[in-house]
Amino acid sequence: MSDMSDMIEDDYIPVFLINGFLEAGKTQFLQYTMEQEYFQTDGKTLLLVCEEGDTEYDEIMLADQRTAVVYFENREEMTPSRLTELELLYNPERVVIEWNGMWNQDEMELPDDWIVYQQITIIDMSTFDLYVANMKPLLGAMVRNSELVICNRCDGIDDLSGYRRTLMAMNPKAQLVFEDSEGEIEQELTDEDLPYDMKADVIEISPENYGIWYIDCMNRTDHYVGKTVEFTAMVLKSPNFPKNYFVPGRMAMTCCAADMSFLGFICKYRNARNLETKQWVKVRARIECEFWQDYEGEGPVLYADTVETAQPIEEVVQF
């Protein structure tokens, strides 16, 4: 968690939000974190627990850390007015929320002066497939705004690349950490793990591999700088784009049918003015890494050599 010396304005209550389904390991993570030097503070901490698992908080530790605990049995009780009452009662310097994974996080309401300062999701990877199959919208709501996703209990899972792609599709900016009983697992993706030839003069991205390419190129842009790719995509144009720029991309289902995103990279093409939004094209382009405002920093920027009319791809990208 972030150093408390970097806290935001005094007029706001910083909130540390810890997500995860039941028995994912949220309580153990919080107990460990609250005892670490980097999380120490002179003021009080208000801990809001939205579900009770098998692990209970150490009362001595809570007292030593000047932490008061309040339990919520249902989401309807957790209203902004109730939270404001707790703020007045306990006068905390910060709030930590252990969120119930069965509550839709998109419905969470906080007082106006409470700001989510950091969000972390804890995932039990031994049950990941079950939750992806049956509760993907809830999982997506938790992962979507998390800065850090800790994937524990990875013992016995030899290939985590598919899980990595699923989580990166939900939140490309999240830091992913995989752990087994021995600690953190090094899961650095290599070019050999990809379903296309990174050594080819022109890297051909098939429709079924578009999602893999998009996530890997966003996550490891430096591996693609200077390389040429060819793929089929739909045109997106905007009057806000500079002259001769457009975005070739695909619609992707990150969580469910109601949660669709357009995944594409900004592309410079000298005849972009002749393209129309929703037109399907085959793009051959060189990849560079440059600043772009939508990336909030540097990211992939394409320089198209050719853009040709192509047949539409009916299937959406899935992860």
Secondary structure, DSSP 8 states (H G I E B T S, - for coil): ---GGG---TTSEEEEEEE--TTSSHHHHHHHHHTSGGG--SS-EEEEES---S----HHHHHHTTEEEEE-SSGGG--HHHHHHHHHHH--SEEEEE--TTS-GGG----TTEEEEEEEEEEEGGGHHHHHHHHHHHHHHHHTT-SEEEEE--TT----HHHHHHHHHH-TT-EEEEEETTEEE-----GGGSSS-TTSSSEE--GGGHHHHHHHHHH-GGGTTT-EEEEEEEEE--TTS-TTEEEEEEEEESSSTT-EEEEE--EE-TTGGG--TT-EEEEEEEEEEEEEGGGTEEEEEEEEEEEEE-----S-EE-
